[in-house]
Amino acid sequence: MRKINFSAGPAALPENVLKQVQSEFLDWQGQGASILEVPHRGDAAVALLKEARDDLRTLLEIPTDFHLLFVHGGGRGQFASIPLNLLGKNSKASYLLTGHWSKAAAEEAKLYGDISIAANLNEAETPWCIPEKSTWSVPRDASYLYYCENETLTGVEFQAAPDVSIPVVADMTSSILSKPIDWSRHALIHAGMQKNIGPTGLSVVILHKDYLSQAMPITPSIFHYKNQVAHSSGYNTLPMFNVYVAGLVFKALIKQGGIKAVQAINKRKAEKLYAAIDGSGFYKNNVDKSCRSTMNVTFHLPTEKLEKQFLRDASEQGLINLAGHRTVGGVRASIYNAMPESAVDGLIEFMEAFIYRATHACHPVT
Ligand SMILES: *Cc1c(COP(=O)(O)O)cnc(C)c1O
């Protein structure tokens, strides 16, 4: 039986998508072969890739002067690809550190260039808050400013893209397709696909055409944006299964009414969950209201012992993968696009019942 899966990634996929994959797994589109077995340069695969691309362009309203790539290496692959491709002659870039993933991206970029820190969220101080723009220090000669739109571990999310005079690069791994993207403020966005899109391993990279000519000569061909653009993402064998599942997810989102409709549902899901936390006097979220994530809702219970009990009980009731990241602890409910609103309602009911058991029962959990 399928459970309600709050995993941060690889995350739950829409059940209808999985059923369709299952139903045509042995014989995909009358090819007499599985999608895993068809030639990646055959007509059917090429058409599939084009359709997935077109649908993603429609969903995110990607302007025509941006290229759209599917590339290997997931999120971290881009932590290296971005500096290799974009640092340019002066090798300078600036990173906004708001949590685990932006820090990891900056560490990787330091292998290739002169990386300065524009601002640094201090996790020792709560509530966690994205540093005020007036405190940022962004060198004017940096090739780009990098930020992570949604820090998946802590649940800290930018509500608007940074507005600065140098090109902006964003990691949208855990927030892509949850809301519209302001293209006027971005030079490049990237997203590992296993959070809100499909199977793990690939990244979506969407970059403005002006940023194809500054790659370092040592850039591996497989990570070279200009090379990948020239080969329409097919410089080597692209895993078509991943593109196929992503394509089904794109179709499902279009059917749901597009990104604005999905955003409204996401907003409702997150608001009711935060309201349940804030109103409980029991659960506690550490993120300032101005930058709470719509996708990853994190919270703590009064004691670690209660947290363990909470996670055990939840799992017994079919609510799985709610443990916070090992470096943060606590509870994390990842409620990406594929998480139905009814499942969030179920979690809230469970949370309310747990408080009752922990505080009123003859043998309270302490
Ligand atoms: C999960 C995640 C990554 C890492 O993705 P991998 O594909 O495992 O390298 C990077 N950034 C963010 C924001 C993430 O949530």
The ligand as a Tripos MOL2 file, in Angstrom:
@<TRIPOS>MOLECULE
LIG
   15    15     1     0     0
SMALL
NO_CHARGES

@<TRIPOS>ATOM
      1 C1         18.4560   18.4940   -2.9680 C.3       1 LIG1
      2 C2         19.0670   19.7970   -3.2750 C.ar      1 LIG1
      3 C3         20.3090   19.9060   -3.9400 C.ar      1 LIG1
      4 C4         21.1670   18.7070   -4.2560 C.3       1 LIG1
      5 O1         20.7170   17.9460   -5.2960 O.3       1 LIG1
      6 P1         21.5600   16.6560   -5.7910 P.3       1 LIG1
      7 O2         20.8500   16.2890   -7.0590 O.co2     1 LIG1
      8 O3         21.4830   15.6190   -4.7170 O.co2     1 LIG1
      9 O4         22.9650   17.0950   -6.0360 O.co2     1 LIG1
     10 C5         20.7700   21.1700   -4.2530 C.ar      1 LIG1
     11 N1         20.0720   22.2690   -3.9350 N.ar      1 LIG1
     12 C6         18.8870   22.2110   -3.2960 C.ar      1 LIG1
     13 C7         18.1480   23.4690   -2.9610 C.3       1 LIG1
     14 C8         18.3570   20.9780   -2.9380 C.ar      1 LIG1
     15 O5         17.1760   20.9020   -2.2950 O.3       1 LIG1
@<TRIPOS>BOND
     1     1     2 1
     2     2     3 ar
     3     2    14 ar
     4     3     4 1
     5     3    10 ar
     6     4     5 1
     7     5     6 1
     8     6     7 2
     9     6     8 1
    10     6     9 1
    11    10    11 ar
    12    11    12 ar
    13    12    13 1
    14    12    14 ar
    15    14    15 1
@<TRIPOS>SUBSTRUCTURE
     1 LIG1         1 GROUP 0 **** ****
